[in-house]
Amino acid sequence: MNAEKPPRVGLGLLKRGFVAAILIVLSTAGAVSAAGFLQTKEIVRIVEREGRAPIAIPEIDPTEAGKPQTLMILGSDQRWGEKKGESRSDTILLVRLDASQRAIALMSIPRDLKVTLPGQALPDKINAAYANGGPRATTKAVKSVFRQATGENFKINHVLNVNFGAFRRAVNRIGGVYVDVDRTYFNDNAPPRNSPSPYATIDVKAGYQKLKGRDALDFVRYRHEDNDLVRAARQQDFLRELRNSAGTRELLQWSNRKELAALFAHYVDTDAGLRKTKGIFRLLKLVLGTASKPVRQITFPISGEDEQYVMSSDTDLRRAAARFLEPPAAAPIKTTRKAKRKNAKKARVALDLTTAPNLVRERQTGENMAILAAKRLRRLPFYFPTLKWASGVYSQDSPRIYTIEDERGKRHRAYRIVVRKNLNGEYYGVQGTTWREPPILDGRSVSRTVKGRRLRLFYDGGRVRRIAWRTPRAVYWVSNTLAGSLSARQMIALASSLRVFGRSK
């Protein structure tokens, strides 16, 4: 090993995210046809050709074809200089596929969750289970946590454990992922006091952009100035955008099944059930049954935290398990006249600060940003906010102004305004770009007209993730925090408050 090589802290995160995203895409894109069942044995032969032994996990719960399944995706974050076996699971991701439910559930278990591991007397972090006994010990730990809280067996039907080799090949294979980066992620590689190992250098700018290779890894692995919940939300946000990328859709076409199977087999260790024709057949059948379901993020409940642990009560764990097993449906898309009148009535009061608490009027700061940006943007009119979160702070005195390339290589002007909502890594922002059809605005949305502006509301479950509107020359949107902590009324009020520079109103 080269002693001068910088450490690759967290290298497994995005690679694990890619594999998780593959499973989610398979579950939502309908990429597998019924005729594909006849070729399941071909996939098994490709997997077996790699010669990787399956993981022995007797605690796995068997299931019948087409019945609900819970997949647990693990990944160890083996740091530079560590010996094999010293690593801990940095990501524990649960995916619930159930054809009888209205959505596919996705839930991350915090790596620092305080638990009493099976066979131990003293509490520890749940990710210590991986160091103690690998995927099997982690499976036992997760099942034990929910069993103690609910009094019932928490079924895990398959386990996938991913190594570090897949990242660059996978992300570069799909050509990168367009991501709405909520703020600048920066670390200057300065080592902490009395520590011989510096952190990795990270410098990812805020704004909507295509992330490839190292930048994508840095965005997902960043650990400074936020907590487990924000970090999990950032990883899951990346998965949502990866699922919608053109490169992923192309890779997951049935004609590319051999390449996908080889990639999966080479970099992923699984339980024995996914090394057999019957196990793969059962999962494929369930994939077809959930092809049209939306993916819903289930926030893991935290009842407290200290410098070492995060805690969750038994009551919160019971609720989390119930939401995971029966995820909430997507927000309904209402198109009737009655629904439109109801939405219009709600929109008319959206700018009343009494219905959008914790927002204050602040025009001057936004207008000062516009003055600095106007000369550089030219063809892109600058919309600036006149409302702000009461205790929020603009992350910079001027917006980030940059150029973004679309999927065909055409360059577009763009800008990003970032507001720090609190000290826990939550940021919301305003984006503008001359690229009027970016992939992030694909999909279903609810429309409302407020003050003459037609807004499109994009939901994740019951939360408004972003609000967008188009002009003849550009498109603009307001992005919620990664944790979705701004309410729908607050988001509508913020989006409606934006004013174009040079106009009095």
C-alpha positions in Angstrom: 0.0 0.0 0.0 1.3 3.5 -0.9 1.8 5.3 2.4 1.5 8.7 0.7 -1.8 7.9 -0.9 -4.6 10.0 0.7 -7.2 8.2 2.7 -10.5 7.4 0.9 -12.8 7.9 3.8 -16.3 6.5 3.1 -15.5 5.2 -0.4 -18.2 2.5 -0.1 -21.1 4.9 0.4 -21.9 5.8 -3.2 -21.0 2.4 -4.5 -23.5 1.0 -2.1 -25.9 3.6 -3.2 -25.6 2.6 -6.8 -26.5 -1.0 -6.0 -29.4 0.1 -3.9 -30.5 2.3 -6.7 -30.4 -0.6 -9.1 -32.8 -2.5 -6.9 -35.1 0.5 -6.5 -35.1 1.1 -10.3 -35.9 -2.5 -11.0 -38.8 -2.1 -8.6 -40.2 1.0 -10.2 -39.2 1.1 -13.9 -40.7 -2.2 -15.0 -37.4 -3.0 -16.6 -37.8 -6.8 -16.3 -40.3 -8.4 -18.7 -42.3 -11.6 -18.0 -40.3 -13.3 -20.8 -37.2 -12.6 -18.6 -38.2 -15.3 -16.2 -37.3 -17.9 -18.8 -33.7 -16.5 -18.8 -33.2 -16.4 -15.0 -30.9 -19.4 -15.2 -28.7 -17.4 -17.5 -28.3 -14.7 -14.9 -27.5 -17.3 -12.3 -24.8 -18.8 -14.5 -23.2 -15.3 -14.8 -23.3 -14.9 -11.0 -21.8 -18.3 -10.4 -19.0 -17.7 -12.9 -17.5 -15.0 -10.6 -16.9 -17.8 -8.0 -18.0 -15.6 -5.0 -19.3 -17.7 -2.1 -22.7 -16.6 -0.7 -23.0 -15.2 2.8 -24.2 -17.7 5.3 -27.0 -16.1 7.2 -29.4 -18.6 8.8 -31.5 -15.8 10.2 -32.8 -14.9 6.7 -36.6 -15.3 6.5 -37.7 -17.3 3.4 -40.6 -16.1 1.4 -42.9 -17.2 -1.4 -42.9 -15.9 -4.9 -44.6 -12.6 -5.3 -45.0 -12.1 -1.5 -43.6 -9.0 0.2 -39.8 -8.9 0.7 -37.5 -6.7 2.8 -34.0 -6.3 1.4 -31.1 -5.1 3.6 -28.2 -3.4 1.9 -25.0 -3.1 3.8 -21.6 -1.6 3.1 -18.5 -1.4 5.2 -16.6 1.8 5.3 -13.1 0.4 5.5 -10.7 3.3 6.0 -7.2 3.7 4.5 -4.7 1.7 6.7 -7.3 -0.5 8.4 -6.9 -4.2 8.3 -9.6 -6.5 6.9 -12.2 -7.1 9.6 -11.7 -3.7 11.3 -14.3 -1.9 9.2 -17.9 -1.1 10.3 -21.1 -0.9 8.3 -21.4 2.8 7.4 -24.8 2.3 5.7 -27.7 0.1 6.7 -30.5 0.5 4.2 -33.8 -1.3 4.2 -35.9 -1.6 1.1 -39.5 -2.9 1.3 -41.2 -4.4 -1.8 -44.9 -5.2 -1.4 -47.3 -5.3 -4.3 -50.3 -4.8 -2.0 -49.0 -1.4 -0.8 -49.2 1.9 -2.6 -45.5 2.7 -2.3 -42.0 1.1 -2.0 -40.4 2.0 1.4 -36.8 3.1 1.8 -35.4 3.5 5.4 -31.9 4.1 6.6 -30.9 3.0 10.1 -28.4 5.5 11.7 -24.9 4.0 12.0 -24.6 5.6 15.5 -27.9 4.1 16.9 -27.4 3.1 20.5 -28.4 -0.6 20.9 -27.5 -3.6 23.0 -26.1 -6.1 20.5 -27.0 -9.8 20.7 -24.7 -11.5 23.1 -23.3 -8.3 24.7 -24.2 -6.8 28.0 -23.2 -3.1 27.4 -24.7 -0.8 24.8 -22.8 0.0 21.5 -23.4 1.6 18.1 -25.3 -0.7 15.8 -22.6 -0.4 13.1 -20.2 -2.2 15.6 -22.1 -5.4 14.7 -20.4 -5.5 11.3 -17.0 -5.4 12.9 -18.0 -8.2 15.3 -19.5 -10.6 12.8 -20.1 -9.1 9.4 -23.4 -9.2 7.6 -24.8 -12.0 9.7 -24.2 -10.1 13.0 -25.7 -7.0 11.5 -28.8 -8.9 10.4 -29.2 -10.3 13.9 -28.7 -6.8 15.4 -31.4 -5.2 13.2 -33.9 -8.0 13.7 -33.2 -7.8 17.5 -33.8 -4.0 17.7 -37.2 -4.2 16.0 -38.2 -7.4 17.8 -37.5 -5.9 21.2 -39.6 -2.8 20.3 -42.5 -4.6 18.6 -42.6 -8.0 20.2 -42.8 -9.5 16.7 -40.3 -11.0 14.2 -39.0 -8.3 11.9 -38.4 -10.3 8.6 -35.4 -9.7 6.4 -35.6 -11.7 3.3 -32.3 -10.9 1.5 -29.0 -9.2 2.4 -26.6 -7.5 0.0 -23.1 -6.5 1.0 -21.1 -4.3 -1.3 -17.4 -3.8 -1.6 -15.4 -0.7 -2.8 -14.8 -1.7 -6.4 -18.0 -0.6 -8.1 -18.0 3.2 -7.6 -16.1 4.6 -10.5 -17.1 2.0 -13.0 -20.7 2.2 -12.1 -21.1 6.0 -12.0 -19.0 6.5 -15.1 -20.9 3.7 -16.8 -24.1 5.7 -16.6 -22.5 9.0 -17.5 -23.0 10.7 -14.1 -26.0 11.9 -12.2 -27.7 15.3 -12.2 -28.1 16.3 -8.5 -29.6 19.3 -6.8 -26.7 20.0 -4.4 -28.2 21.9 -1.5 -25.0 23.7 -0.4 -21.2 23.8 -0.8 -19.5 20.7 0.7 -15.9 21.6 1.5 -13.1 20.2 3.6 -9.5 21.4 3.2 -7.8 18.2 4.3 -6.6 19.7 7.6 -6.0 16.9 10.1 -7.6 17.1 13.5 -5.4 17.8 16.5 -3.2 14.9 17.6 -4.4 12.8 14.7 -2.0 11.4 12.1 -4.7 10.7 9.5 -6.2 13.7 7.7 -9.7 13.7 6.3 -10.2 13.5 2.6 -10.3 16.8 0.6 -13.8 17.7 -0.5 -15.0 20.6 -2.7 -18.4 20.3 -4.2 -20.2 23.5 -5.1 -23.8 24.2 -4.5 -26.3 24.1 -7.3 -28.0 21.8 -9.8 -25.2 19.9 -11.7 -24.0 16.6 -13.0 -21.8 14.7 -10.5 -19.4 12.1 -11.7 -16.6 10.1 -10.2 -15.0 11.7 -7.2 -17.5 14.6 -6.9 -20.4 12.2 -6.6 -18.5 10.2 -4.0 -17.7 13.4 -2.0 -21.3 14.6 -2.0 -22.6 11.3 -0.6 -19.8 10.6 1.9 -19.6 14.1 3.5 -19.8 13.9 7.3 -18.9 17.3 8.7 -21.4 19.8 10.1 -24.5 17.5 9.9 -25.9 14.5 11.5 -26.9 10.9 10.7 -30.5 11.9 9.6 -29.3 14.6 7.2 -26.6 12.3 5.9 -29.1 9.6 5.2 -31.5 12.0 3.5 -28.6 13.2 1.3 -27.8 9.7 0.2 -31.4 8.9 -0.5 -31.8 12.1 -2.5 -28.9 10.9 -4.6 -30.6 7.6 -5.1 -33.8 9.3 -6.3 -31.9 11.3 -8.9 -29.8 8.3 -10.0 -33.0 6.3 -10.5 -34.2 8.9 -13.0 -31.0 9.4 -14.9 -30.9 8.5 -18.6 -27.8 6.4 -18.1 -29.5 4.2 -15.4 -32.5 3.7 -17.6 -30.3 2.6 -20.4 -28.3 0.2 -18.2 -31.4 -1.4 -16.8 -32.9 -2.3 -20.2 -33.3 -6.1 -20.5 -30.8 -6.1 -23.4 -28.1 -5.1 -20.9 -29.0 -7.8 -18.4 -25.6 -9.7 -18.9 -23.6 -6.6 -18.2 -25.7 -5.7 -15.2 -25.6 -9.3 -13.8 -21.8 -9.4 -14.2 -21.4 -6.0 -12.5 -23.7 -7.1 -9.6 -21.9 -10.5 -9.2 -18.4 -9.0 -9.2 -19.0 -6.4 -6.6 -21.8 -7.6 -4.4 -21.9 -10.4 -1.9 -25.4 -11.8 -1.2 -27.1 -14.4 0.9 -27.5 -17.9 -0.6 -31.1 -17.2 -1.7 -29.9 -14.8 -4.4 -27.5 -17.3 -5.8 -30.3 -19.7 -6.8 -32.7 -19.6 -9.7 -35.7 -19.9 -7.3 -34.6 -16.9 -5.2 -34.0 -14.7 -8.2 -37.3 -15.8 -9.8 -39.2 -14.9 -6.6 -37.6 -11.4 -6.5 -38.3 -10.8 -10.2 -41.9 -11.7 -9.8 -42.2 -9.2 -7.0 -40.4 -6.6 -9.1 -43.1 -6.9 -11.8 -45.8 -6.5 -9.1 -44.3 -3.3 -7.8 -43.2 -1.8 -11.1 -45.6 1.2 -10.9 -45.1 2.0 -7.2 -43.5 5.3 -6.1 -40.5 5.2 -3.7 -41.1 6.7 -0.3 -38.4 7.7 2.2 -39.3 6.7 5.8 -37.5 8.9 8.2 -35.9 6.9 11.0 -37.2 8.4 14.4 -34.7 9.9 16.8 -35.7 10.6 20.4 -32.4 12.0 21.5 -28.6 12.2 20.9 -25.3 13.0 22.5 -21.7 13.2 21.4 -21.5 9.5 20.8 -24.9 8.0 20.1 -28.3 8.7 18.7 -31.3 7.1 20.5 -34.7 5.9 19.5 -37.5 4.9 21.9 -39.4 1.6 21.6 -42.5 3.7 20.8 -40.8 5.4 17.9 -39.4 2.1 16.7 -42.8 0.6 16.6 -44.1 3.5 14.6 -41.1 3.3 12.2 -41.7 -0.4 11.6 -45.4 0.2 10.9 -44.7 3.0 8.4 -42.0 0.9 6.8 -44.2 -2.2 6.4 -47.1 0.0 5.1 -45.5 3.1 3.6 -47.7 6.2 3.0 -49.0 6.8 -0.4 -47.9 9.6 -2.7 -49.7 12.9 -2.5 -52.8 12.7 -4.8 -52.8 14.6 -8.0 -56.2 16.3 -8.1 -57.5 17.6 -11.4 -61.3 18.1 -10.8 -62.8 21.6 -10.9 -63.7 21.3 -7.2 -60.1 20.4 -6.4 -58.7 23.2 -8.4 -61.0 25.7 -6.7 -59.9 24.3 -3.3 -56.2 24.6 -4.3 -56.7 28.1 -5.5 -58.3 29.1 -2.2 -55.3 27.7 -0.3 -52.9 29.5 -2.7 -54.5 32.9 -2.1 -53.6 32.8 1.6 -50.2 31.3 1.1 -48.4 34.7 1.3 -50.1 35.7 4.6 -47.3 35.4 7.1 -49.8 34.2 9.7 -50.3 31.0 7.6 -46.5 30.6 6.9 -44.9 30.9 10.4 -41.2 31.6 10.9 -40.8 33.5 7.7 -39.9 37.2 7.8 -39.7 39.8 5.1 -36.2 40.6 3.9 -35.8 42.1 0.4 -32.6 44.0 0.7 -30.2 41.1 0.9 -31.7 39.4 -2.1 -31.7 42.6 -4.1 -28.0 43.1 -3.3 -27.3 39.7 -4.6 -29.1 40.5 -7.8 -27.0 43.7 -8.3 -23.8 41.6 -8.1 -25.2 38.9 -10.4 -27.0 40.8 -13.1 -24.0 41.7 -15.2 -22.8 38.2 -15.3 -26.1 36.5 -16.1 -27.3 38.6 -19.0 -29.9 36.3 -20.7 -31.0 34.8 -17.4 -33.3 37.1 -15.4 -32.4 37.0 -11.7 -35.3 36.1 -9.3 -34.4 36.8 -5.7 -36.4 36.0 -2.5 -38.1 38.7 -0.4 -39.0 36.3 2.4 -36.5 34.3 4.5 -36.6 31.8 7.4 -36.6 34.0 10.5 -33.3 32.7 11.9 -31.8 31.7 8.5 -28.5 33.0 7.2 -27.5 33.4 3.6 -24.4 31.2 3.1 -22.7 33.8 0.9 -23.1 37.5 0.1 -23.4 36.6 -3.6 -25.0 33.7 -5.4 -23.0 31.0 -7.2 -23.1 31.7 -10.9 -22.0 28.9 -13.2 -22.6 27.0 -16.4 -24.3 23.6 -16.6 -24.3 21.2 -19.6 -27.5 19.4 -20.5 -27.7 15.7 -21.6 -26.8 16.7 -25.2 -23.8 18.8 -24.2 -25.4 22.2 -24.6 -24.3 24.8 -22.1 -26.8 26.8 -20.0 -26.3 29.6 -17.5 -27.4 29.0 -13.9 -27.3 30.4 -10.4 -27.9 29.2 -6.9 -28.8 31.0 -3.7 -28.3 29.0 -0.4 -29.9 29.7 3.0 -28.8 27.9 6.1 -31.9 27.1 8.1 -30.2 25.9 11.2 -26.9 24.5 12.5 -27.7 20.8 11.9 -26.8 20.7 8.2 -30.2 21.9 6.9 -30.2 24.2 3.9 -32.8 25.4 1.4 -32.1 27.2 -1.8 -33.2 29.0 -4.9 -32.1 27.8 -8.4 -32.4 29.4 -11.8 -31.2 28.1 -15.1 -31.8 28.7 -18.8 -32.1 24.9 -19.2 -35.9 24.8 -19.2 -36.4 21.0 -19.2 -33.9 19.6 -16.6 -34.5 15.9 -15.5 -35.2 17.0 -11.9 -38.5 18.5 -13.0 -39.7 15.3 -14.7 -42.6 13.4 -13.1 -45.9 14.1 -11.5 -46.6 17.4 -9.8 -49.5 19.5 -8.5 -50.1 22.9 -10.1 -51.2 26.1 -8.3 -51.5 29.6 -9.6 -50.4 32.2 -7.0 -50.2 35.9 -7.7 -50.3 35.1 -11.4 -47.4 32.6 -11.2 -48.1 29.0 -12.1 -46.3 26.9 -9.6 -45.5 23.2 -9.8 -45.3 21.3 -6.5 -43.2 18.2 -6.4 -44.0 15.9 -3.4 -42.1 13.1 -1.6 -44.9 11.4 0.3 -46.7 14.3 2.1 -43.8 16.7 1.9 -43.2 19.3 -0.8 -39.7 18.6 -2.0 -39.4 21.5 -4.5 -41.6 24.1 -6.2 -40.8 25.2 -9.7 -42.1 27.6 -12.4 -41.1 28.4 -16.0 -40.7 31.6 -17.9 -40.2 32.0 -21.6 -36.4 32.2 -21.0 -35.7 30.0 -18.0 -36.9 27.8 -15.2 -36.7 28.4 -11.5 -37.3 26.4 -8.3 -37.1 26.5 -4.5 -35.7 23.4 -2.9 -36.7 22.2 0.5 -34.1 21.1 3.0 -32.9 17.5 2.6 -34.9 16.6 5.7 -38.0 18.3 4.2 -38.4 20.5 7.3 -40.2 23.4 5.5 -44.0 23.0 5.3 -46.0 23.2 2.1 -47.3 26.7 3.1 -43.8 27.9 3.9 -42.5 26.6 0.5 -45.3 28.2 -1.4 -44.7 31.5 0.4 -41.0 31.4 -0.4 -41.6 30.5 -4.0 -44.2 33.2 -4.4 -42.0 35.8 -2.8 -39.4 35.7 -5.5 -39.1 38.9 -7.6 -37.2 39.5 -10.8 -34.5 42.1 -10.5 -35.3 45.4 -12.2 -39.0 45.4 -11.5 -40.6 47.3 -8.7 -43.0 44.5 -7.8 
